[in-house]
Amino acid sequence: MINEKRIVDEFRELVAIDSPSYGERAMADRLKEKLTALGFTVSEDDAGAHYKGNAGNLYGFLKGTLSGEPLLFSSHMDTVEPSCGKKAVLREDGRITSAGDTVLGSDDLAGIVEILEAVRHLQEEGILHRDIEILFPIAEEVFCKGAAVADYTKIRAKEAYVLDISGAPGAASLQEPTHISFDITITGRAAHAGFNPEDGVHAIAAAARAIAKTAQGRIDAETTVNLGVIEGGRATNIVPAHCTVKGEIRCYSHERAEKLFAEIQQTFKEQAQGAEVSFTHATNLIAYKVPEDHPVVTRFLDACGTLGLPGTLTRTLGGSDNNHFLRNGITGIVLSCGMNDVHSVTEWTSVSQLTQGAALVAELMRRG
């Protein structure tokens, strides 16, 4: 049995530590202490230096008592805003919420405490387990920046479980998308809006024409497109000379995502009508799909069967640190871990979901 009071107390302790993206120092220091107390050899890389952050990714290794390659378990240390001054409130029905003015941070502290408690449970009960590797990355919430620059030379595991999707424990995502973010800059020509508007080239109008011709939302079952920010103009009496449009593409096919971005660029060029258009973009994640018969999946399904969990296989357009693991030769899947209504002040988890998540992690760790 998982120690219910201990996992809840630890969750509440970690929630109270501010840990915004690029500001994970206090969280990293506390987790170093906890991992060291559990017998892990712990190190921190220089990921924070890449982004002017104050902490790096945490890596830990714990020698096991079973044969076989190590297994990697991962959850990220950062939380989205508003996060300063978080407090976990235990409700009478077993739900754990924030005080209502911040996020709770179960994304991804639920995953972290489940990993820690699983290790404690195995040690206290004397249960044999695999070699265990831990990676707690920084800056996942800003397009997985920490995992992108992690030191993968230290990691021996070829299989991983990333605790980082919503819902009660017992589901796993086997497929995640390519994610492309982009900025489009339209440069027109300013003119007085009352005296000589015909001499101007209206940058916002050019952007509006292009936006109107760009398909958005759920393009198909594989793809979403969103133009989410538009900025431009200086005053109502000036024909706007500049406009910036920011957007993103998510697609389960990397090739399709690149093709869509090329099409969007062409549309904006065609609708410029005298304006100049330039583009910058970043491919933050690259799509992957893990086969259902892979050992990392079948082990998960067997563990769910043992614990009476549903063992649901799904996919998500969210993306995670696991996208970078696959690119570095580690086949992982992403597990639900009891985070709900994430990225909002109504975010919640529950005592039962935290304990179920820890039990599932422990079951995965002990399978040789």
N, C-alpha and C positions, 0 to 999 in steps of 0.2 A: 504494500500500500504506500502511495506517495504521502509524504508528510504535508497535509493540507495547510496547517497553520504556518509552517515554515515557508512554504512557497508563496503564500499570500503576504506574509510579513516582508519577504525579500522583494516581492513585486512592489509593495508600497514604498519600501526604502529606495528602490531604483527610480521609481516614478518621481520622487522628490528631488532627484538630481537633474538639474538643467543640462540638456544635451542636444542643442540645436546643431544642424549641419555645419561643419567646420568649427564647432565649439564643444567637442566631445571630451575635453581634457579631464574633467572631474569624473565622468562616467568611466573613461578608460582606466584611470587610477584605481577606482574602486573595484572594477572587474579584474584588474591585475591582482589585487589582494585576494579576491575570492578564488580565482583560478589557482594561484600559488598555494592557497590553503588546501585546495583539493588535490595537490600533488602535480599539477601541470608545470611543465617548463614553458615559460611565457616570454614572448618578445614583442616588440612594437616596431613597425616599419616606418618609413619616412613619408607615408602618403599625405599627411597633413602639409608637409612642406611644398608639395606640388600645387596646393590651392591656398596657401597662406592660412591654413587651419592650425589649430593648436594641439592636435593629436593625430596619431597614425592608427592603422589597423592593428588589432591585437591578434596574435597567433599563439595557440597553446597546443602542446603535445602531452598526452598521458599514455604511458605504457600500459598495454592491456595484458590479460591473462589467457587470451584465446589466440590461436593462430589465424592467419589471414591478413590481408592488407588493411591499413587503417581506414576508418570512415571519417569523413569531414562533416561537421555540424556547424551551421552558420546562422547568425541573426545580426542585424545592423544596430549600431549604437545610437544613431541620431534619430531625432523626432522632428516632425513638421511643426510649424508655428500655427496658432499661438501656443507656446510651450513654457514660457518663463513662469516659475512658481507653481508647477503642476502639483496636484494632490490627488491621491487615490482614495475614493470614498467607498467603503464596503457597505452595501445596502442589505436590508433584512432578507431579501430574496436570494442573496448570494451573488448578485451582480456587482461589479466594481466599475465605478464611473469616475470622471473628474468632478471637480467642484462646479463645473458648468461654464467656467470662463477660460479654460484652456483645453487642448487635447489631453487625452489620458496618457498616451504613449505606449499603449499595448502594442502598437506598431512601432518598434519591434521588441519591446521589453518583455512581452509575453513569451516570445521565442527564447530570449536570453535566460529568463528564470526557469523555463522548462528544461533547457539544456543543463543548467547548473544543478537543478534538483534531481534530474535523472542520474547524473554522476554521483551525487551524494547517496541516492537510493541504492545504487549498485554497490557502492563501497560499504555502506552500513549493513547491507544484507549479505555481503560476501559473494555477490553474483559475478561470475566470470564474464568478461567483456572483451571486445576488440580493442586494439590500439585506437585511441580517440584523438582526433585533431579538431581544434576549434579555430574559427576565424570570425571575429567580430569587427566588421568593417565600419569605417566612417562614411558619412556623406552619401548614403544610399538614396535619400530622398531627393537629391539633386542629380538624378540620372546616374546613380551608382558610381560616383566618382572614386570612392575609396577602393572598391573591388577592381576598378579599371587599372589601378597602378599597384596592386598588392604584389608582394614578393612571392611568386608562385614556386620559386626554387626550393622553398622550405617545405612545401606541402607534398607529402608522399601519397596521400589518398588519391584514388582514381574515381571514387564515388562520393557523392555529397547529398546531404539533406539540408535544405535552406528553409527555415521556419519564417514564412513571410507572406502568407495570403490570408484573407479574411475567412471567417467561419469557424465552426467547431472543429476540433481535431478529427481526422479521419478522411480528409480529402487531400489530393495532390495534383498539382499542375505539371503536365508533361511538355507543355509547349508555350513559348513566349515569343514576343514579336521583335522585329527590327523597329527601332524608334529613331526617327530623324526629326530634329528640330531645325528651324530655319528662320532667318531674317531676310526680308525683302525691302530694299530701300529704293523709293521712287523719287527722282529729282526732277522737278519741273522748273518753272521760272516765275518769280514773284512779279506782281504788278498791282497797281491800286485798283481795288475792287469796284470803286465808283467812277474813277476818271477814265481808266483804260484797261478794263479787264480782258479785252481781246488780245492784249499784248502778253498776257500771262499764259503759262502752261500749268494747269491745275493738277498738282500731284495727287491730291486726295481723290479727285474724280477719276484719275487713271487707276488708282488702287480700287476704287469702288467698281469700276467696269470689270476689272479682272476678278475681284472677289465674287461678283455676281455670276461669273462663268466658271467658277471653281466648285466642283462637287464637294460637299462637306458632310460631316456626320458619319454614319455607318455606310461606307461606300458599298461594301458587300460583307459576307460572313467572315472574311479574312482581314478587313481593313477599316480603319477610321482615319479621317482627316479633319483637322480643326485649325482655322485661322482665328486665333484667340485674342490678339492684341493689335490695335491699329492706333497709331499716333501720328499727328501732323498738324500743321498750321500754327500761326503765331497770333493772328488777330482776325476779327471778322471783316476788316476793311482791306485785307491783303489776300490776293490770290495765292494759295499755299504752294510754296516751292518744294517742300519736302514732306514725305510721308513714309512711315515704316510700318510694315505688316509682319507679325510674328506668328508662326504656326508650327504644327507638328503632323507627322504621319506615323501611324502604327500599323504594321502588317506582319502576318505570319510568314510571308514570303519576302525575303530580302530583295530579290530582283524586282518584285512588284513595287516595293516601297521606293526603290531608286527610280523606277520608270515613272511613278506618280510624281515624284519631285521634279523630274525633267519636264513633265507635262505642265506642272504648275508654273515653272519658270517660263515655258513657252507662252502660256496664256498671259502672264503679266507683260511679257515683251510685246505681244500682239496688241494689247490694250493700252500701251503706253501713249500712243498718239502724240509724239513730240517730246515726251519725258524720257529720261534715262532710267534704266532699271539695273540694279546690281543685287547679288545674292551672296549670303554666307549661310553655311549649314554645318551641323555636326551629326554624325551617325553615333548616337549614344549607346545603342544596343544592337546586336545582330541576332536575328531569329534562330531558334533551334526547336527541335522536336525529339524527344526521347522515346524509343520504341517501348511498347507495353510489355514486351517480353525481356527487357533488360533486367539484370539482377537488382539494380537499385529500385526498380518498380516492384518486382515480385517479392522482394524482401519487405517492402512497405505493405503490400497486400497481405502477406502472411502475418505480419505483426498486427495489422488491423483485425484480421480474423481471430487471432489469439485474444485480443482485448474486446472484441464485440463492437468494434468501430466500423462504419460503413465501407471504407476503402474505395471512395469515389475518385475516379480519374477524370481530370478536366483540363482546361487550358485557360490562359488569361492573357489579355492584351496589356497587362500592367507592366511587365518587365521586372527584373530583379537582379541582384548580384549574381544569381545563377547563370545569367547570360554570359558573364565574364568567365565563370568557372568552365563552362563548355568550351569557350575559346582557348582555354589553357589546359585542355586535356582531362578535365574532371567532369564526369557525367553525373549531373545532379537533378533532383526534382524539388519542387517547392511545396512545402506542407502548410496546410491551414493550422493555425496555432491559437485560436481563440481571440482574435482581434475582430471587432465589429464596429460598423459605422466609422471607419478610420478617416483621418484627415478632417475631423469635425469635432466640435466641443461636446457632441453627444456620443463620442466614442466610448465603448465599454468592452469589458471581458467578464468572466465569471469564475468563481472558485472552482466549479466543476470542470470548466474548460481548461483552466490552467493545470489542474491535476491530471486530466485526461491527456493533455499534451505532454506532460512530463513522463507519464506512464508509457506513451508511445515512443518517445525518444529513448527511454531506458530499454524498451523491447528491441528497438533497432540496434542499439549499442551492444546488446548481449548476444546477438546472432552472429555466429562464427562462419 
